[in-house]
Structures are given as structure tokens and as C-alpha cells.
Amino acid sequence: MEAQTETLSNPRRARWGFTRPRTDADADRASARDYWVLVKPEISFLVTVSALAGFLLGSPGAIRGATLLLTLAGTALSAAGSGVLNHYAERRHDALMRRTASRPLPAGRVAPQAALIYGLALVVLGLGVLWFTNLLTATLAALTVVLYLLVYTPLKRHTLYNTLVGTIPGALPALGGYAAATGRLGTAGWALFAILVLWQMPHFLSLAWMYRKDYARANYRMLPVVCPDGNATVRQTLGFAVALVIASALPTVLGSTGWLYLAGALVLGAWFMTPAYAFYRSKSTRDARRVLMVSIAYIPLLVVVICADRWVQ
């Protein structure tokens, strides 16, 4: 089978060296792979895990397995659909950044209309599944989609406070998981919401510092772009990491978790603060990447701590 050169819809990509030999068989495989990339699997996974944390926190007794499965499936589908629609909304800006120019939409491997239909279908399916859980959970998921796509996404090009706004849709799935287990919005659910808000800031800021030149190229008003000396970025990264340690104790203070959770959460918080402090001292891309990597592991490990605490109790 003869190799053919991949068609590039963006001349910038050719200049940056994104062209490569590609066979017809590769094109078939790339189609499924591209549609998988569109759902932002890493982000969708973290969103689903945060919903699991909320559900476990709201289930001090026996876990209702069917409700849990519906909650996780609906959350995963709506998060995946939001990811696709975000790709659709930002496709022209993605074409301007080196790290995103090879994504399926700016690269021309997936048609925008196909991505729009795909994303809407996933969101509708996810909200439908969550409706069978309870109306409150489905409403929170719908609010998450609206805030993520219609508020946070456009704000990235208008104000440096976009990151703080973006923490709200990022934390709502945890509250949705709690609502799925309890049918209400309790103090423990709001405590977990606060933890997720604070966790996201070092995650976002470290990523923005690593790719600040790319964000500037696409005219995104990220903090490292607006304040290029990095002082505000490293101060806020460390400050939010410290606040996260304090907030992570709230579920125990409120009586929703025991001593094992408290000990584990404090250890995780200290672990998170270590690269945050190093980043504060160095402003280096290497330490920013360490903050990002620890932040990715933090939420799954927090779920493990919640599970261990439940088992002990």
C-alpha cells in the first residue's frame, strides 16, 4: 500500500514539522483514535473520579451499586461530550498553538460538523443517564456543561480570571456525585467542592506557565501571559496548595470522615505542596511540570484515602 502525505489544513503545522508519511490503513486507525482524543480522556477520567469521591463521601452506609454506575456513566459521557464541544469551540485558536495544532479538528482529520454532532450526542446521552439517577444530579451536570462551554471557554480570551471561573464547572461533578448519593447538597458535598476548586488552581497555573508562549500566540489571557515575570503565578500556585491542605481537613471536621482520611489527606497535601514550593522558588518549567504531575495523581489518591477510611469505619 503506497504511502501518502497527510493533508494539512493549516500552513503553520507544516512549518512546525507536523507533516508525516501516512498510509491508508493508518487513516482508518486514526479515525477512531481521533474521536477518542476529542473526548479529552484524561480530563474526563478526572471528572468521573471526582464524582466518585463525592458519591463515596455521601454514602456512609451501604453503597447503592446501580446508582453509582449510573452516576459514573452519566458523568463520564457528559464530560466527554463537553470535551468534544470544547475542541469544536476552540478549533481555530488551537490551530495557532504548537501543542494543539495537531489535534483532530485544526489538523482537518475530523470535520467540525461531525465533532459538533458527536459532542452534542454524548452530552444529551450523559444527561439522560443522570436523569435516571436524580434530577438534582442531572441539573448540576447540565450547569457544568453550560459554564464550561459558554462562560469559561470564551473568558479565556478576555480576562485573566478565567482560570478561577473555570474551577466552578471543574468542581461541580464532585458535588453532583454527592447529590447522587444523598439527593441533596450537604455541607460535606460543599466541602469536597471547595477542595476541588482549590486543587484546580495549581493544576491550571502550572500548565499555563509551561505553555505560556503558546497561550500568548493564541491570545489567551492566562495569568502567565498577562504577568510574564511569573511572580503572581508562583505565588498563587503555592497559596492555593496551602489552602488545599487546610480545606482537605473539612470533611473530618464536619464529621463525614474519620482519622484515617484526615491523616491521608494531610499527607497528600504536604506532597502537593513540595513541588509547589519548589516552583515558587525556581519558576522553572521542570518544577511546573512536577506540580502538574502531582495534581493529576492527587484526586485518584484522595479517592483511595476515602475508600480506606470507609473500610476502617
N, C-alpha and C positions, 0 to 999 in steps of 0.2 A: 504494500500500500504506500503510495507516494506521500511524502510529507508536504504539507503546505504551510505557508506563513500565516500566522494568526492575524486577522484583520484588526487594525487599531482604530477606534473611533476618535481618539484624542491624540493629536500630534505630540503633546508633551510626553506621553508614555513612550513613544519611540525614542525621544531624546534621552529619557531616563533609563533606556535599556530594557523595557518590558516585553519587547518582541522576542519570540522564541519559535523554533520549529514545532509543528503540531500536526498529528495525524488525524484522519477521520475517526479512528477508534478513540483517540484522546478527546475529541469533541463530544462524543456520546457520553463518556465518563464525566467530562467537565460539566455537562448539563446538570446531572444530579448533584455533583459537588457544588456547583454554583448556587443552586437552590438551597442547599444546606448552609452555605456561607451566608446567604441572605437572612436567615433566621437569627443570626448572631448567637450561635450555640453557647458560647462561654457566658455571655450576659444572661441568656435565657436560663441557663443552668443555675447561676447565682440567684436570679429572681425566684426560681422554683424552690431552691434551698431555703431562701428567706421565708417563703410561705410555709415550708415545712417547720421552720423554727417557730413561727407564730402558732401553728396548729399544735405542736407539742407543748408549747407554753400554756396554751389554753385547754389542754387535756390532762389534768392532774390524775384522773382515773383511767379507766379503760379507753383505748383508742378505737374510734369507730372507723374500721378499715375502709368501708365503701366511701364514706365521706372524705376520708383522707385522699384516696385515689382520685376521686372527682376533683378535689381541690388542687392537687398537684397537676393533673392532666389539664384542667382548665387554665391554671396559671401558666403552665408551660406553653400552651397553644396561644394564649393571648399575648404573652411576652414574645414569642416567636413572630407572631403577626406584626407586633409593634416594631420589632427589629427590621422586618422586611419593609414596612412602610417608612421607617426612618431612612433606610437605604434609598428608597424611592424619592423621598423629600430632599435628600442631600446629594443626589447623584451628580449634579453639576459642580457642587463645591468639592465633592470627593475627587473629581477629576483634576482638581488643582493641587492636590496634596500627594506627595510621593508615596506615603504609606497606604493611601486608599485608592490611588489611580487605577490599580489593577483589580479592584472589586468588580463583580459581575456587571453592574449597571454602567458605571463610567467606562468600562472596557468594552461595552457593547455586546457582551456574551448573553445577556438576558434583556429582553425588550422591557421598557418601562411599564407598558400596559400589562404585560404578563406579571410583573412584580406587584403592581397595584392590585390586581385581582387576587393573586396569591396571598398577599398580606391581609387584605380585607376578609378573605375566606377564613384564614387562620384566626383572626380576631373574633369574627362572628361565631365560629365554632367554639373557641375558648370561652367566650362569654355565655354561650348557650350551655356548655357543660357546667360552668359555675352557677348558673341559674338553678340547676338541679341541686346544688349544694345549699345555698340560700340567697335571697335577694340582696342582702347586705354585702356579701362577698362579691357577687356579680357587679354590684354598683361600684364598689371600690376598685374592681378591675377595670371597669369602663372609665372611671375617673383617672386611673393610672394611664390608660391609653391616650385620653384626651390631653392630659397635662404633658405627657412625654412628647407627643407629636405636634400639638397645636400651641403649646406655651414654651416648653424648654427648648425644643429644636430650633424654632426661629429666634429665640432670645440669644442664642449663641453668637449671632451676628450683630447684636445690638447693645448688650451690656455685659460687663464682667461678672455680674451677679447671677448669670445664667447657671453656673455650677451649683450655687446654693438653692436656686429654684428647682434644679434637676434632682436634688436629693429627695424631694417630696414624692414624685412618682416612683423613684427608686426604692423608697421605704414603704410605700402603701401595700405592696404584696405581702409583707410580713404582717401588717395589720389585717389584711384580708384572710391570711391563714388563721389568725387568732379568731376572727369573726366566724370563720367556717366551723371552728371547733365549739364556739360558745354561743353564736348567734347575736353577739353584741360587741361593742367597743369598750373593753375594760381597761383599767389602769395598767395592767401588765402588758396588754397589747400596745398601749401608747408608749410604755417604757421601751419595748422592743422597737417600735417605730423610731424613737429617739436614738437608739443605738445604731440603727441602720442609717439614719440621717448623718450622724457623726462619722460613721465608718466610711461613707462615700466620699467625704471631702478629701482626705489624704489620698484616696484611690484616684479621684479625678485630677487633683492638683499634681500628683506625681506624673501621671500620664500627660497632662498638659505641658509640664516642664520638659519632658522627654521629646515632645513633638512640637515645641513652641514655634519653630521656624515654619513647619507645615501649616500650623494654625494661622500664623501671620499671613502666609501665602494665600490662604483661602478666606482671609478677612474675618476670622473668628475672634470675638472679643474675650478671649480667655485671659485669666489673670497674668500668666507669664508673658503674654503678648502686650497687654496694657502696661504692665510694670516689669520691663525686661531685666531689671537688675536682680530679680529673684528674691529680694528681701521679703516681700509680702507673701510670696509663695511658700517659702520655707517656714516662715513664722506661722502661717495658717495651718500648714501640714502638721507641725508639731503641736500647735494649740488644739486642733481637733482630735489628734491622737490622745492627748492628755484628757480632754473632755470625754472621749470614748471610754477610757478606763473608769472614770467616775460613773458615767451613765450605765456601764455594764453591770454595776452593783445594784441597780434599781430593782430588777426582778426579785432579788433576795430581800431587799429592804421592804418590798411590798408583800412579801410572804408567798410569792409564786414559785420560788426555787429554794433549794437548801444550800448547805455549806459547800457541797462539792461543786455546784455550779459557780458559787462565788469565788472559790479558790481557782477553778479553771478559767473563769472569765478574767480574773486579775492577772493570771499568768499570761493569757493570750494578749491582754492589754499591754503588759510590760514587753512582750515580744514585739508587738506592733510599734511601740514607742522607740525601740532600739534603732531600727533603720530611719525612723522619722527624725530622731535626734541627730543621727549621722548626716542625714540630708540637710538638716538645719545648719550644721557646722560646715558642710562642704559645698553645697549647691551643685553637686556633681550629678551627671546623668546616671552614673553607676548606682549611686545611693537612691536616686529617684526610682530606678528600676527595682531596687530592693524593697522600697516601700510598696510599689505596685504588686510585686510578687507576694509579699506578706498579706496585703489586703485581699488578694484573691483567695488565699487559703483561710483567712480569718473566719468568714461566715460558715463554711462547711465544718470547721473545727468547733465553732460555737455550738452548732447543732449536735455534734458529738458530745460536747460537755452537757448540754441539756438532756440528751438521752441518758448519759451516765448518771446524772442527778436524779432523773425519774426512776432509774433502775435501783438506785440506792434507797430511795424513799419507799 
